[in-house]
Structures are given as structure tokens and as C-alpha cells.
Amino acid sequence: MIQVNELVKKYGSHRAVDGISFDVAKGELFGLLGPNGAGKTTTISVLATLLPANGGRASIGGHDVAGDAAAVRRLIGIVPQEIALYTDLSARDNLEFWGRLYGMGGAVLKNRVTELLDMAELGEQASQKVSTFSGGMKRRLNLVVGLVHSPEVLFLDEPTVGIDAQARSRILEIIRGLSGSGLTVIYTTHYLEEAEQLCDRIGVIDQGKMVALGDKEELISQIGDEDLIRFQLDPGLRAALGSIAETWTGCLGIAERRGKVEIRARDGARLLPELQAWFQTQGQTLEQLEVDRPNLETLYLNLTGRGLRE
């Protein structure tokens, strides 16, 4: 459904998007991850025909983004990071306004608006001005506005920024349902847990470049399958633990870091009972235990040395 090949977008000498390539299949929920300023929104803006590219090619539904922008716009919906609503209008009026811009009207538009208000759980507030809405209500309406014309591709640019946990959960639930219905979605975020929960495949962007691409398991496999177990231990017992830990199945090494002992293991959960048993033989209590498993943040830190939320 979406093909991107060596896409470039420059602002002066700065390459905001620097030769990225990726494909998105029909019905796929594709996550675009990266820190602020990585190039996520710029990529979305080029694909949505809002910005011209300086190099490379991109197509949506077989239509070239640069050469056939009108056809692309008929296929896509956009939910921008900034709220794109008329606050002096009601929720229903906002949806009807955007629907008419797409040539909708009559019973078709009326039924679609009612369907979307129900989806966003705003049916009871349909006649209220958007200016009276909470942040979560605005985000939900912002989301369904992008769906009013039943697009085949939906661009979601950080749709859960600045809202509480309950509103965020409802938006993620809506997005899961959309993906299950066959809609193709590109989802940009710097919330790692959202990408891990929602996305079929993930592309990680840093400084305009695609630094990793694949499903979650493929990406995490790039950094190996090691767990880290950290805990507090009396300095006088560390040498004894080092001798015995090396004999434990799956132990890959032991070190001291920032005042704690750190064990690398193939499967931390399987090694923990042996560690607990050893503590008991020493008459000690296992304290300040931490178990870190490889995840997308570990991958990103390994690739760039920076956190995703920077």
C-alpha cells in the first residue's frame, strides 16, 4: 500500500529525512519510532503531500506522492499531533464540516458522523462546543475526524500526546479496532510501550535515517537475547558469588556496576531460583532486585546512545 524509496527532505543544508526506505502492506499497522526531531513528522508530511520531497520516491496505493497528489489525498486520512478542530463548533459540526470537504452529504454523512461519535464515546456530547471538551475528548474527536471519509490509509502523528491514562487507553483501543478492520496505519510515537502493544512492524528513525526496521522480535534479536539481573550484595560476599555463579546454567558473566552486582544471563527468570537459593545459604536476603529484558529502548540506546524520549 505504501512504498518509500530513498526519500530525502532538506531544510537548507539540513537533511530532516535522509534517504529512508520502507514498505507498508495493506492492513498493516506500521510504527515509526524515534526521539523528537528525528524526522517522523516530516516523513508523514511528505507522504501526505503536505511537503515536497527533495529526492527519492514515494507512492500510496500505486499513486506517486509527487506526481499524483490528488489521487493520494483521496486515499488518506491524517490525524496531526496538534489538535485540528474548530473549537467554536460542536463535535458533530466538526465531523460534518470535514465530511463535506470530501464531498459527503445527506444520509451517508449523517450516519457516518453518528458512527464516529459513538466510536469516540462522544455521542452524548455531540452538540457541545469543542471548547468545553477535556484534552482526552479533543484527542478522540481529532482521531475520528481523520476517519470521516473512510480512508484506506491513516497517518497518526503522536495521537496520545498530553492526555491522561484513561483517555490514552481508549484511543489505543480504537486504533486496535481500526487495524483489525483492514485499514493501513502509519503510527508515529516516542512512547515505546505504545509501539510494542500496537504495531505489526516498526521502523526506528534517528537524525533522518532509518536505523532499524522489522517486527519487535526481529529488532530485539539484533541486540541478542541477554537479560540483566541487578541486586545489592555485601562486598565481602561478591568473590564467593562470582565463583559459584559461573557454574549456573545460562550465566554469561558477572560484574559490579554503580554499587550493585550485575549478572548477564540467557534467561534471567530461570536463573533467579539459583540466585535466591545461594542467598539463603549465606543467610542473606536478596534486596533491590532488578531484571532488565531486551526491549525497543535497549535497541535504540545500543544504536544511537540516546533515549527515545530525548
C-alpha positions in Angstrom: 0.0 0.0 0.0 2.9 2.4 0.8 6.3 2.3 -0.8 9.1 4.7 0.2 12.4 4.6 -1.7 15.5 6.7 -0.7 13.2 9.6 0.5 15.0 12.9 1.2 13.7 16.2 2.7 16.0 19.1 3.3 15.6 22.4 5.0 18.6 24.4 3.7 21.6 22.2 4.2 19.9 20.1 7.0 18.5 16.7 5.9 15.5 16.2 8.1 14.8 13.0 6.2 18.0 11.4 4.8 17.4 8.7 2.3 14.9 6.4 4.2 13.2 3.4 2.5 10.4 1.2 3.8 7.2 -0.5 2.6 3.9 -0.9 4.4 1.5 -3.7 3.4 -2.3 -3.2 3.1 -3.9 -3.6 6.5 -0.6 -3.3 8.4 -0.1 -1.1 11.5 3.4 0.3 11.0 5.1 2.2 13.8 7.6 5.0 13.2 9.7 5.4 16.3 12.3 8.0 17.2 13.1 10.9 19.5 11.8 14.4 19.0 13.3 15.9 15.9 14.2 12.5 14.3 12.2 13.1 11.2 9.0 11.3 11.9 6.6 14.2 11.3 8.5 15.4 8.3 8.2 11.9 6.7 4.5 11.8 7.4 4.1 15.3 5.9 5.9 14.3 2.7 3.8 11.1 2.3 0.6 13.1 3.0 1.5 15.5 0.1 1.9 18.4 2.6 5.6 18.9 1.9 7.6 18.3 -1.3 10.5 15.9 -1.2 13.9 16.8 -2.4 14.8 13.4 -3.5 13.7 9.8 -3.7 10.2 8.5 -4.4 7.1 7.5 -2.5 3.8 6.1 -3.6 0.5 5.3 -1.8 -1.9 2.8 -3.4 0.1 2.8 -6.5 -0.1 6.6 -6.9 3.1 8.7 -6.9 3.0 11.2 -4.0 4.6 14.0 -6.0 3.1 13.3 -9.4 -0.5 12.3 -8.4 -1.1 14.1 -5.2 -4.9 14.5 -5.8 -5.3 10.7 -6.0 -3.2 10.2 -2.9 -5.3 12.6 -0.9 -8.4 10.7 -1.7 -6.9 7.6 -0.2 -5.5 9.0 3.1 -6.6 10.4 6.4 -4.4 12.4 8.7 -4.5 12.9 12.5 -1.9 15.5 13.3 -0.1 15.9 16.5 -1.6 19.3 17.0 -5.4 19.4 17.6 -7.0 20.3 14.2 -10.6 21.2 15.4 -12.8 24.2 15.3 -13.4 24.9 19.0 -16.4 27.2 18.4 -18.2 24.3 16.6 -19.8 21.3 18.2 -18.3 17.8 17.8 -21.0 16.9 15.3 -20.4 20.1 13.3 -16.7 19.5 13.1 -17.3 16.0 11.6 -19.9 17.2 9.2 -17.7 20.1 8.0 -14.8 17.8 7.2 -17.1 15.3 5.6 -18.5 17.9 3.3 -15.0 18.9 2.2 -14.7 15.3 1.0 -17.9 15.6 -1.0 -20.0 13.7 1.5 -23.6 14.6 2.4 -27.1 13.5 3.1 -27.8 10.3 5.0 -24.4 8.9 4.2 -22.7 11.7 6.1 -25.2 11.8 8.9 -24.8 8.0 9.5 -21.0 8.2 9.3 -20.9 11.1 11.8 -23.1 9.2 14.3 -20.9 6.1 13.9 -17.7 8.0 14.6 -19.2 9.9 17.6 -20.1 6.5 19.1 -16.6 5.2 18.3 -15.1 8.1 20.2 -17.7 7.8 23.0 -18.8 11.4 22.4 -22.4 10.7 21.4 -23.8 12.4 24.5 -21.6 15.4 23.9 -22.2 15.7 20.1 -23.9 19.1 20.3 -21.4 20.6 22.8 -18.8 23.1 21.6 -15.3 21.6 21.4 -14.0 24.5 23.6 -15.8 22.8 26.5 -14.0 19.4 26.0 -11.3 17.9 28.1 -7.9 17.2 26.4 -8.8 13.5 26.1 -12.2 14.3 24.5 -10.5 16.6 21.9 -7.9 13.9 21.1 -10.6 11.3 20.5 -12.5 13.7 18.2 -9.3 14.7 16.5 -8.8 11.0 15.7 -12.2 10.2 14.3 -12.1 13.4 12.1 -9.4 11.7 10.2 -11.7 8.8 9.5 -14.8 10.6 8.4 -14.3 9.8 4.7 -13.3 6.2 5.3 -9.7 6.4 4.1 -7.7 3.4 3.1 -4.5 4.8 4.8 -4.4 6.6 8.1 -1.4 8.7 9.4 -1.4 9.0 13.1 1.2 11.5 14.4 1.6 11.0 18.1 -2.1 10.9 18.8 -1.9 10.4 22.6 0.4 13.3 23.5 -0.6 15.2 26.6 -3.6 13.1 27.8 -4.4 11.1 30.9 -4.0 7.3 31.1 -7.7 6.6 30.7 -8.1 8.7 27.5 -4.9 7.2 26.1 -6.2 3.7 26.7 -9.4 4.4 24.9 -7.5 5.9 21.9 -5.3 2.8 21.7 -8.3 0.6 21.8 -9.9 2.5 18.9 -6.6 2.1 16.9 -6.5 -1.6 17.5 -10.0 -1.9 16.2 -9.2 0.1 13.1 -6.2 -2.0 12.3 -8.3 -5.1 12.7 -10.7 -3.8 10.1 -8.1 -3.8 7.4 -7.1 -0.1 7.5 -3.4 0.6 6.8 -1.9 2.8 9.5 1.4 4.6 10.0 1.7 5.4 13.7 4.4 7.8 14.9 5.3 7.9 18.5 8.1 8.1 21.1 6.1 6.1 23.6 7.8 2.7 23.5 5.0 0.8 25.1 2.5 2.0 22.5 4.7 0.8 19.7 5.2 -2.6 21.4 1.5 -3.0 22.1 0.1 -1.9 18.7 2.5 -2.3 15.8 3.0 -5.2 13.4 6.3 -3.8 12.3 8.5 -0.9 13.5 10.9 1.5 11.8 13.3 3.4 14.1 14.4 6.8 12.8 17.3 8.8 14.2 18.6 12.0 12.6 16.6 11.5 9.5 17.9 7.9 8.9 16.2 4.6 9.2 18.5 2.8 11.7 16.4 -0.3 12.3 13.4 -2.0 10.6 11.4 -5.1 11.4 8.9 -6.6 13.8 9.6 -6.4 17.5 11.2 -9.8 17.8 13.5 -9.1 14.8 14.6 -5.8 16.2 15.2 -7.1 19.7 17.2 -10.1 18.3 19.7 -7.5 16.9 20.9 -6.9 20.4 21.0 -10.5 21.5 18.8 -12.4 24.0 20.5 -11.4 27.2 18.8 -10.4 30.5 20.5 -8.3 33.2 19.9 -9.1 36.8 21.0 -6.4 39.3 20.9 -6.6 43.1 22.6 -5.4 46.3 25.2 -7.6 47.9 27.7 -7.3 50.8 31.1 -6.6 49.3 32.6 -9.4 51.3 30.4 -12.0 49.6 31.0 -10.8 46.0 34.0 -13.0 45.3 32.1 -16.1 46.6 29.2 -15.3 44.4 31.4 -14.9 41.4 32.9 -18.4 41.8 29.5 -20.1 42.1 27.6 -18.0 39.6 29.9 -19.0 36.7 28.7 -22.6 37.2 25.0 -21.7 36.8 23.3 -22.7 33.5 22.7 -19.6 31.4 25.1 -17.3 33.3 27.1 -15.3 30.8 29.1 -13.2 33.2 29.1 -11.2 36.4 30.3 -7.7 37.2 30.0 -4.8 39.6 28.4 -1.6 38.4 27.3 1.5 40.3 27.5 -0.3 43.6 25.4 -3.3 42.6 26.2 -6.7 41.3 25.1 -7.3 37.7 24.7 -10.8 36.2 24.2 -11.3 32.4 22.0 -14.3 31.7 20.4 -16.0 28.7 17.1 -16.4 30.7 17.0 -14.3 33.9 13.8 -16.0 35.1 15.4 -19.4 35.1 18.5 -18.2 36.9 16.7 -16.4 39.7 15.8 -19.5 41.8 19.5 -20.5 41.9 20.4 -16.9 43.0 17.8 -16.9 45.7 18.9 -20.3 47.0 22.5 -19.1 47.2 21.4 -16.1 49.2 19.7 -18.4 51.6 22.8 -20.5 52.1 24.6 -17.3 53.0 21.9 -16.2 55.5 21.3 -13.2 53.4 18.2 -11.5 51.8 18.0 -10.7 48.1 17.4 -7.0 48.0 16.9 -4.2 45.4 16.4 -6.8 42.7 16.1 -5.6 39.1 15.7 -7.7 36.0 16.1 -5.9 32.6 15.0 -7.8 29.5 15.9 -6.6 26.0 13.3 -4.2 24.6 13.0 -1.5 22.0 14.6 1.1 24.2 17.6 -1.2 24.7 17.9 -1.5 21.0 17.7 2.3 20.4 20.2 3.0 23.1 22.6 0.5 21.5 22.1 2.1 18.1 22.3 5.7 19.0 23.4 6.1 22.6 20.3 8.3 23.2 16.9 7.7 24.8 13.8 7.7 22.6 12.2 10.5 24.6 15.0 13.0 24.1 
